[in-house]
């Protein structure tokens, strides 16, 4: 029984108890009529109770349907990830090398990249078959043309001269990812040299938590100035901005947090640019999404840049 029904019945009993016996018997017809009206009349809240019950049932069905939909989306994502990973594994090495260079050249020659002052970029991992970023990082950090590789630390350098203010010789401030745990906690921290990076347990390069002087590296979430561009990895993309990650949720979580920070500080939102091999580009509607999936602003493919959002169309003309 709902709370309204209990209140109503208590009210009826209170009215009856408040009528003195002699008055009730003296005015028997009226008292009897009042008694019947109170006892026989259905509690007004019964309709409301039924409505609440129906509403709760509908909400339960809606929640169950939503859970079922989410489960279906996750299943579709797993299937698509498996398919794309196979295609990347079977990709011809010569073609892959060509596309790596083509994608990086598009970025290095783009006005939006040349003019950006602060950027986040991932450190590519060949074992994961990510689009190579070694030329981009080498350019930003002014390293030798050989670039850097996660397969060997021997390329970590001979000629670079890092600056003390966290900026590279090109004047760009670079933040790269550091995974803190398995709970989607990933930080973007500043480096000014490839000497600032070490191989983790999976032999993937990431920044050391402290610099050579033992100081904590600057976290982009605590920086005083906004990031202009984020270069993002992924498994699959489409031309409407959908991005399929590897399932950990690290980038989506970070991107949502940074976008919220930029909003709070009234900064211009950073341009989210994904790097994609040709085999990773899907037809529209193929990539399933959830509300926590963050769309990208632009795609860089071997054929060139594909602006998607209004911000990208404005800044990448």
N, C-alpha and C positions, 0 to 999 in steps of 0.2 A: 504494500500500500504506500502511496506517495505521502509526503509530508503534508500537502494541502488537504488530503482526505482526513488525516488524523486531526488536524486543526478544526475542520468543519464538524466532525463528529463530536469533538470536545466542546465546541461552541453550542451544539444542540443540547447536550447533556447539561451544560451550564444554564441554559435558558430554562429547561424543565425544573432544575433544582432551585432556581431563583423564584419560582411561582409558589406562594404559600398554599397549603392544602385547602384552607377554607375558601380562598379565592378561586382555586382550581375547581372545587366542587360547586361553588356558587355560580360559576360561569362555565359549567360543564361543557356545553356545546362548543364554546369558543376554545376552551382548554383542550378538549378532545381534538378539535380541528387543528389546533396548533401542534399537538402531539403527533397526530397522523402526518401532518405536513413535514415535520422534522424527521420522523422515523421512516416514513415511506418514500420521501423524496430521495433520489439517488444523489450521492455526494457530488457536488459540482466538479470536484477535482478528478472524478473517474474518467471523464473525457480527456482531461489533460494528462492523466496517468497513462491512458491508452496511447495518446499522441506521443508522449515521451518514450514509451516502450517501443512504439513503431519507429520513432526517430533513432533510438539506440540500436534497434535491429538493423536499420538502414545503414547507420554508421559502421556497425560491425561488418556488414556485407561489403561496404565501400572499402574499409580497412583491409579486409581479407582479399578483395579484388586488387587493391593497390599492392599488397605484398606479393600476390600472384604475378602481377605485371612486372614488378621489380625483379622477381626471380626469373621470369622469362627473359627480361632484358639482360641480366647477368649471364644467362645461358647463351644468349645470342652473342654477347661480347666474347665469351670464352671460345666459342666456335670460330668467330672472326679472327681472334688473336692467333689461334692455332693455324688457320689458313694463311694469314699474312706471314707468320714466322716461317712456314714451309716455303713460301714464295721468296722470301729474303734469303733463306738458306740455299735455294737453288739459283739465286741470281748469279749471272756470269761475273767473275771477278773483274774482268776488263771493263764490263759495262758499269759495274759498281764504282770502280775507280774513276771512270769518266764522269759519272753523275756526281760523285763526291766533289770533284774539282769544279764542275759546272755550277753546282749549287753554291759553293763557297765563293766563286767568282761573282755570281749575281749579287751576293750580299756585300762583298768587299767593294764592289763598284757602285753600290746603291747610294744615292745622296742621303737617304734617311739613316744609313749606317755611318757614313762618313761624318755626319753632323752630330750624331748622338754623343753625349758626354758620359753617360752612365748606362751600363747594360748588364744584364744577367745572361749567361750562356752556359749550356751544358758541356761537359767534357766527354766527348764521344768515346764509346767503348766498342771496339771491333767485334768482341765476342757476342755482344748484343745486336750487332749489325745495324748500329745507328749511323745516320748520316755523319760523315766526318766533319769535325770542327777544328782540326789541328791548324789549318791555314789561317782561320779566323783568329784563333787565340794567339798564334804566332805573330800575326799582324798587330793585334792589340798590344801584346806584351813586347813587341819588337824583338822576337827571338830569331834564330837562324831560319833560313828558308826551309830547312828539313822538317820543321814543325815538331810536334810531339806526339807520342803514341802511348797508349795504356799498356802495350805489350812489352815495352822496355823503358827503363828509366835512364838509359844511357844517353838519350837525346836531351836530357834536362841539362843542358846548356853550356854555352861557352861565351856568348857575346852580349847577353842582355844586361842592361843596367837599370834595375828597378829604382823607382823614385820613392822618397821617404813619405810622401803624403798619400800613398795608396793609389795614385794615378800611374798609368804606364807612360812611356815616353811619347805616346801618341796623344796624351791628354785625356784618354778615356779611363774611366774607373770601372773595373771589371769585378763582378761577383759571380762565383761559381758554386754549385750545390755541394752540400755536405749532409748526408743522411745520418740522423742522430739515433734512430731506433726503428723498430718495425711497426710503429704506430702512426705512420704518415707524418712524422716530424722530420722535416727537411729544412735546413737553413741555406741561405745564399750569403756567402761571406766573401769579403774583399781579398783579392790577391794582386800583387804587382809584378810577380815573377813566377815562372813555372817551378822555380825552386821551392815555392810555397806549397807545392802539392806532394802528396805521398800516396803510395798504393795501399788500398784497404785490403780486408781479408779476401775480397773477391778479385783482387788485382786490378781494381778500377781506381784511377787517379781521382783524388779529392783533396781539398785544402786541409792542411794540418790545422788543428784547432787554435794553436797559438803561433805567433810569429817568432822570428829568431831571437827576439828579446824577451820572449815569454809572455807577451801581451796578447790578450784575446783579439782575434781578428774582428773587424767591423762587420756586423750583421746588417744586411740591407734593411731589415725591419727597424733598426735603430738609427739609420742614416738620416742626416739632416736635409738631404736633397733627394728628389725623386729619380727613379730609373726611367730612362727613355724607351728602352727596347728590351724584350726578353726573347731569347732564341730558344725554342722548345723542341724536344724530341717527341717521339710517339711511334705507334705501330701503324695507324691508319688515319687518313684524313679525307675530307671531301671539300668541295668548293663552296659549301655553305658555312664552313667554319667548324664543323664537327671534328673532334679529335678523340682517337681511341688510344689510351695509354696502356701500360703493361699490367694494370690491375691493382697496383699498390696504393694509388690515390695520393701519392706524394705531391705531384705537380698541381693537381686540382686544389688540394688543400692549401698549398702555398699561394697559388694564384688568387684564390678567394680571400685569403688573409691580407695579401698585399693590396688587392683592389679595394678592400674595405679601409685599409690604412690610407691609401691615396685619397679616398673619398672623404675621410675624416679630416685630412690635412689640406683638402681642397687643391690637390695636385692634379695635373693632367694624367689620365690613366696611361700606363705604358702600352706600347704597341706589342701585341703578342704575335710573334712570327714563328711558324713551325717549319722545320726542314723536312722535306719528303722526297724519297725516291719515287720514280714513276710507278712502280708496282704497289706503292702504298696509297695511291690516290683512288678512292672508291667513288662509285656513283652516288648521287644524292639519295638519302634515305636508307642506305645500306648500313651505316654505322648507328647502332642504337645508343640512346643517351638517357641519362637520368638528370634530375635537377642539380646535382652537384658537379656535373661535367661543365667545365669552362670552355667556351668556344674560342677559337683563335681569330685574330684580325686579318692575317694574311698567310699565304703558303709560299714557300720558295721551293720550286721544282727545278729539274735540269733545264726546263724550257724557259724559266724566268719566274718572276714574282706574280702571284695572283692575289690582288687586294680583295678583301671580302667585306669588311665592315666599313662604315662611313669614315671612321678615323683613318683606316688604312688608305682609302681612296683619296683622302685629303693629304695625307703625309707621304704617300708613296707614288705620287704622280710623276 
